[in-house]
């Protein structure tokens, strides 16, 4: 097996092989990977094709596919926070941002398996990315708990939140905040920012946090949970405590 699709709702991607190892990412249903290495029979190191992120998962979470299948354009993604999909006679719940390979007329194909999906979905390339749509979708994630490496409504980190929202809008971003801060065009001042712009924050040295600007000096971001806080030219102000929690480093416009 050289290439594969993720066949489970969300596959934990670990820094090293082994279930107790740190989860550094999640890959969602239908996302494609290249197999790099195999260890201990069931553990495989993979590289996700949409953002080049690498890590380890178990082979039971994959279904083999040929190179042409995984590298083909698969524009349809799910937009409902949790949606049901039928794989044969079995129901599966899949999260927002899942990819639906070869999807047409309510049916798709994952490797050799066919599936039926009748929930909310979006063709990523059918229309230009719109900031208003991005903000609307981001708002549906409010109160999702923070989870290091997470990318679903049941647990998400700051850059995973941004990545999945923008994936649904048709914009592919890297996985980590410091990588995302290199995308798009710089916005010099907070006063010049527009709703939908991305803000990045540092710890005196490295970029360690990101969120989506909403306008009216507000930001939605994953910090403890997905929440809306105030933002100034100096950083994020927690609405509950009134204290600054992160220092503003940069603003980027990617749509």
Secondary structure, DSSP 8 states (H G I E B T S, - for coil): --EEEE-SSEEEEESSSSTTS-EEEEEETT-EEEEEEEETTTEEEEEETTT--EEEEEGGGEEE--HHHHHS---EEE-SSEEEEEETTEEEEEETT-B-TT-BTTEEEETTEEEEE-S-EEETTSS---HHHHHHHHHTTTT-BB-TT-EETTEE-HHHHHHHHHHHHT----SSHHHHTTSSEE---GGG--TT-EEEEESSSSEEEEEEEEETTEEEEESSBEEEEEE-SSEEE-TTT--EEEEEEEEEE--
